[in-house]
Every structure is written in structure tokens, then in C-alpha cells.
Amino acid sequence: MRLIYICVLWAILITHVILVACKTRNNVPAVIVFGDSSVDSGNNNKIATLLKSNFKPYGRDFEGGRPTGRFCNGRVPPDFIAEAFGVKKNIPAYLDPAYNIDDFVTGVCFASAGTGYDNATSDVLNVIPLWKEIEFYKEYQAKLRAHVGEEKANEIISESLYLISLGTNDFLENYYIFPTRQLHFTVSQYQDFLVDIAEKFVRKLHSLGARKLSITGLVPIGCLPLERATNIFGDHGCNKKYNKVALQFNAKLEKMIYKVNKELPQLKALSANAYDIVFDIIARPSFYGFEVTEKACCSTGTFEMSYLCSDKNPLTCKDANKYVFWDAFHPTEKTNRIAANYLIPKLLAAFR
Ligand SMILES: *[C@@H]1O[C@H](CO)[C@@H](O)[C@H](O)[C@H]1NC(C)=O
């Protein structure tokens, strides 16, 4: 009798220890996303912009072949990251009416395709500026507090993983297209201007309670099919100047991240640099099972995205898994998966 009693006690104790251990193992309750089309899961569907992707062939490899507003044939990196943390399989867009605060308790996306650090970038295609993404995030915090209570909301806010990914449009849709910024800034000054905005953004998020940040800089933007197509004098190779600009920007961003980590209490900001992995995919595609890097899957693969990437186009490829890029500006789901899998171990080691 006595032995059984002791055994039961031990069993309860061990179960308890295991439960506590499991609970502390995954202490990221939600994944919260800010940025541009690299991470947007459908916010642009609900705003007055021409930059949309909530129609086929976008999303043809997503669950149910559903075009969600992701600029991809399938999922984007935050979806894979959230899944790896055991949080949820796909991150819903804040403005998508199919979801509500109950869904957003475990993750929400405020990103908007076409946006940038610079206010002038979001103006180009009339999308959500970064400051407005923060306004939506504040609104979300209020809804979260009303939904789960002050204490639980504070825990979610401070323990969540915040993914930040933008910057490409500041250079490719703004600086190198319109004269306004070029008249005021050299490219080096413009990088500093953007990194300064990024720093203010991080400080703002920290003041609102965020602690675990992952900041992604630029991929080799000179290798996007659109940039190759327009690189006439470079024989349609990667635009080396743009890639250099991306590397310089990333270095400045990393310096800023190092600085804020030292200055802001309890902040843990990680530089989630995806330049090298994307560059490697482009440099040796067959190693990753790709066949085409220069052109995108959609239509001619040289300049089409958004509405120009039409379901009617007979040129669109059959198997997107053979392509590094889905449209002229965005990677395929397979590329997104490889890039996410490259970052996930670092993120798990830092934040779980
Ligand atoms: C961007 O616009 C917002 C809202 O008007 C403003 O508060 C912010 O200071 C602007 N940012 C920059 C860097 O000009």
C-alpha cells in the first residue's frame, strides 16, 4: 500500500516536472510580423492599391489553392517560422475580415506589400506606411488586452517573436526610380536615413513592450528577375551595383542592431540575414533542386507581378518548384522554405 502511494507521488511529481519543462521550452506564444511583400499575408487586399495578389495564379500551391494576398505561389517565411515554433501554420493578415482577435492571439501580420522604411516609398503605390503598421499594432494591443486580460496580454506582448522584413522597395521602387530622394541623398546617405528610421522603429516597438525581435535586411536585390531584365548593359546578369547596395545596407543595419541590444533593457534583437542563403541558391540552383534562376515562373518571368501576373497567361510555368522566383519580384514558396529553414535554427536557439 505504502509503496504504491510513493510510486503515485513520484509519478505526479515527474509529470509535473515534465509539464513545467515543456512549458518553459516553448515560450514564444505568438509571431507578429511587420514589413513588405516578403512577409505580407494579405493586408493589401483591403486597401486602395494596385499592388495586390489575391487572385490566381497566386496561391495556387497554398492550402486549397487559395490566393490569400501572399506574393507567392504558396507560403511566405513567417508561416514556416511560426510553424517551427509550434505557434500556428500560417500567419493571418490583420486586415483580413476572415480572422479576428481570437486568431491573432497566436500571431498576426501587419505587413504591406510595396512599403518601405521611407514614407515616400509607401506613397508610390499607396500602401500602408511603416508608421501606420505600428498604429495597427497599438490597436491590436488594445484588442488583445480586452480579449485575454491585462496580465496575459502583457505576457504575450513581451514573449512574442517579432519578425521585421523590409527595405527592398526603398531602393528599387523609390530611390532608383524617382529623382526626389537621389537629389537629397547619395545612396550611402539614403542607407543611413533608412537605418535611422529602422532604429526608431525598434525603439518604438521596445517602448510598446516588444522584446524578441528578428530583423531581416536585404537579399541580393540585383538578382530579382525584374532587375536582370532591365540590366541591358550587364547582359541580363545580376545588377552588381544593387547587390553591393544591399550588402552595405545590411552591414549598417547589423551595426544598429548591435547598438540597440546594448542600449535597450531586456531587448534581444537578432539580425536574420538572408542575403547569403538566397545568393547561394542563385549561384548554384541545382544543389537545391532548382532549374531556373534568371526568370520567374509567372508569365514571361521578366517583368510581371501583381495584376500583370495573370492566370490567363499560357507562359506561366507548370512546376514552380523548379523556379527560384515566382514573379519578377518575389521568390517561390520553395525558396521561401529554404530561406526560412536556414534562419529557423538561429531563431529557435535565440528565442525559444
Ligand atoms: C512619416 O510620417 C509619419 C506620419 O505623418 C511621421 O510621424 C513620421 O515622422 C514620418 N517619418 C519620417 C522619417 O519623416
The ligand as an SDF file (V2000), in Angstrom:
LIG
                    3D

 14 14  0  0  0  0  0  0  0  0999 V2000
    6.4720   59.5390  -41.6420 C   0  0  0  0  0  0  0  0  0  0  0  0
    5.1420   60.0060  -41.4950 O   0  0  0  0  0  0  0  0  0  0  0  0
    4.6680   59.9910  -40.1530 C   0  0  0  0  0  0  0  0  0  0  0  0
    3.2090   60.3950  -40.1680 C   0  0  0  0  0  0  0  0  0  0  0  0
    2.9960   61.5720  -40.8500 O   0  0  0  0  0  0  0  0  0  0  0  0
    5.5250   60.9180  -39.2960 C   0  0  0  0  0  0  0  0  0  0  0  0
    5.0960   60.8530  -37.9500 O   0  0  0  0  0  0  0  0  0  0  0  0
    6.9820   60.4760  -39.3740 C   0  0  0  0  0  0  0  0  0  0  0  0
    7.8050   61.3730  -38.6700 O   0  0  0  0  0  0  0  0  0  0  0  0
    7.4410   60.3970  -40.8260 C   0  0  0  0  0  0  0  0  0  0  0  0
    8.7840   59.8350  -40.8590 N   0  0  0  0  0  0  0  0  0  0  0  0
    9.8170   60.4680  -41.4020 C   0  0  0  0  0  0  0  0  0  0  0  0
   11.1370   59.8050  -41.2880 C   0  0  0  0  0  0  0  0  0  0  0  0
    9.7200   61.5150  -41.9750 O   0  0  0  0  0  0  0  0  0  0  0  0
  1  2  1  0
  1 10  1  0
  2  3  1  0
  3  4  1  0
  3  6  1  0
  4  5  1  0
  6  7  1  0
  6  8  1  0
  8  9  1  0
  8 10  1  0
 10 11  1  0
 11 12  1  0
 12 13  1  0
 12 14  2  0
M  END
$$$$
